[in-house]
Amino acid sequence: MKKSAGAKTLLFPTPVLMVGTYDQAGKPNLMNAAWGGICCSQPPCVSVSLRKATYSYDCIIQRKAFTVGIACEGKMTEADYVGIVSGRDLDKFAVSGLTPVKSELVDAPYAAEFPVVLECRLLHVVEIGLHTQFIGEIMDVKGNEEVFGDDGQLDIMKIKPLIFDTSHRGYHGVTPCIGKAFSVGKKLQK
């Protein structure tokens, strides 16, 4: 029998996403957001949900664009830091030592140190409650050369993405592949 945990924001795993924006003056900002993920295949889209109180909220509304960097194990401290302070008060890039890079495709920056970035143009804004969901059309996915595998695809084990434990508020890494998706279940087909 299952035990109730109540109505909570629990989902395992939850990605650690680095949302990059520019403010009205063109100052780059970066925030750590856990509420997000892929939300459509065609057109390729990602969603991030932010509170209106965040500095990034207004930046996305004004610029109609954002980037989503994939936080990695090697930059856990920096990824956490940009989620606990506000870009209204200071320059997160300068303090964290991260390097802002202007996207070539959308009006938003990303941090060079995170190995993968999704460049997004704002497609939809959905008011949900405490959070607003921003749906961005993915214009391009860029990755550092060293995180691509021999097959030419991004390799999760080389990216070493952070995942967030919503229950215990901790960061974790990924383990090697334990089965091939859309394949291991075929043994149950008749």
C-alpha positions in Angstrom: 0.0 0.0 0.0 1.3 3.5 -0.8 1.7 6.2 1.8 0.4 9.7 1.1 3.0 12.5 0.9 0.3 15.1 0.3 -0.1 17.6 -2.6 3.5 18.8 -3.1 5.9 19.8 -5.9 7.6 16.4 -6.0 8.9 14.9 -9.2 12.0 12.8 -9.6 14.3 13.7 -11.2 14.0 17.4 -11.7 16.5 19.2 -13.9 18.6 22.1 -12.7 18.2 24.7 -15.4 20.2 27.9 -15.8 17.9 30.6 -17.3 19.7 33.4 -19.0 18.2 36.8 -19.7 19.1 40.4 -20.4 17.4 43.2 -18.5 16.2 46.5 -20.1 19.7 48.0 -19.8 21.3 45.0 -21.4 22.8 43.6 -18.2 23.1 39.8 -18.4 21.4 37.7 -15.7 21.3 34.0 -14.8 19.0 32.2 -12.5 18.7 28.6 -11.3 15.2 27.2 -12.0 14.0 23.7 -11.2 10.5 24.0 -12.5 10.9 23.2 -16.2 11.5 20.7 -19.0 10.7 19.8 -22.6 7.0 20.4 -23.3 6.6 19.9 -27.1 8.3 18.0 -29.9 7.1 20.0 -32.9 8.0 22.8 -32.7 10.7 21.8 -30.2 9.9 23.7 -27.0 11.0 23.9 -23.4 9.1 25.5 -20.5 10.4 27.2 -17.3 8.1 28.4 -14.6 9.0 31.5 -12.6 7.5 33.6 -9.9 6.6 37.1 -10.9 8.8 38.4 -8.1 11.9 37.1 -9.9 14.1 39.5 -11.8 14.2 37.1 -14.7 10.4 37.2 -15.1 10.4 40.8 -16.3 13.5 40.2 -18.4 11.8 37.4 -20.3 8.6 39.5 -20.8 10.5 42.5 -22.1 13.0 40.7 -24.3 10.8 37.8 -25.5 13.7 35.4 -25.3 15.7 33.3 -22.8 18.3 30.6 -22.8 18.4 27.4 -20.8 21.8 26.1 -19.8 22.2 22.6 -18.4 23.8 22.8 -14.9 26.7 20.3 -14.5 28.4 18.7 -11.5 31.6 20.7 -12.0 29.7 24.0 -11.6 27.3 23.0 -8.8 28.4 25.9 -6.5 27.9 28.5 -9.2 24.6 27.0 -10.2 23.3 27.1 -6.7 24.6 30.6 -6.1 22.7 32.1 -9.0 19.5 30.6 -7.5 19.9 32.2 -4.1 20.6 35.8 -4.9 18.8 38.3 -7.1 20.2 39.9 -10.3 18.4 43.1 -9.2 21.0 43.5 -6.5 24.3 42.4 -8.1 26.0 41.1 -11.2 25.7 37.3 -10.8 28.1 36.7 -13.6 30.8 38.8 -12.0 30.4 37.4 -8.5 30.2 33.7 -9.7 33.1 34.0 -12.2 30.8 32.7 -15.0 31.3 34.2 -18.4 28.2 35.7 -20.2 28.0 34.9 -23.9 25.5 36.6 -26.2 23.3 34.2 -28.1 23.7 34.5 -31.8 20.0 33.6 -32.3 17.9 35.1 -29.5 18.1 38.2 -27.3 19.5 36.5 -24.3 22.9 35.4 -22.8 24.1 32.1 -21.5 27.1 31.1 -19.3 30.0 29.7 -21.3 30.9 27.3 -18.4 27.7 25.2 -18.7 28.2 22.5 -21.3 24.8 22.7 -23.1 22.5 25.6 -23.9 19.1 25.8 -25.5 18.4 29.2 -27.2 14.7 30.0 -27.0 12.4 32.6 -28.3 9.3 33.2 -26.2 6.3 31.4 -27.7 3.7 31.4 -24.9 3.1 32.8 -21.4 0.8 30.8 -19.2 -0.4 32.2 -15.9 -0.8 29.2 -13.5 -0.9 30.5 -10.0 2.2 31.5 -8.0 4.2 30.7 -11.0 4.0 31.7 -14.7 5.1 29.2 -17.3 7.2 30.5 -20.1 7.2 28.3 -23.1 10.2 28.9 -25.4 10.6 27.6 -28.9 14.1 26.0 -29.1 15.9 27.8 -31.9 19.1 25.8 -31.4 20.9 23.5 -28.9 24.6 24.1 -28.6 27.1 21.9 -26.7 30.8 22.0 -26.0 32.6 19.7 -28.3 33.8 17.5 -25.5 30.2 16.5 -24.5 29.4 15.0 -27.8 29.8 11.2 -28.2 31.3 9.2 -31.0 27.8 9.0 -32.6 27.7 12.8 -32.9 24.9 13.1 -30.2 25.2 14.9 -26.8 26.3 12.4 -24.2 24.6 12.6 -20.8 27.6 11.0 -19.1 30.0 13.6 -20.5 27.6 16.5 -19.7 27.2 15.3 -16.1 24.0 17.2 -15.5 22.8 18.1 -12.0 19.5 16.9 -10.9 17.5 18.3 -8.1 15.8 16.2 -5.3 12.7 18.2 -4.6 12.0 16.2 -1.5 15.3 16.7 0.3 16.5 19.8 -1.6 19.7 18.2 -2.7 21.7 17.9 -5.9 22.6 14.6 -7.5 24.4 13.3 -10.6 23.4 10.7 -13.1 24.6 7.1 -13.3 25.4 5.0 -16.4 22.6 3.8 -18.7 20.7 0.8 -17.3 18.5 0.1 -20.3 17.7 1.3 -23.8 14.5 3.4 -24.0 11.7 2.2 -26.4 13.5 -1.2 -26.5 13.7 -2.9 -23.1 9.9 -3.1 -22.9 9.6 -4.9 -26.2 10.2 -8.2 -24.4 6.7 -7.8 -23.0 5.1 -7.3 -26.4 3.1 -10.2 -27.8 
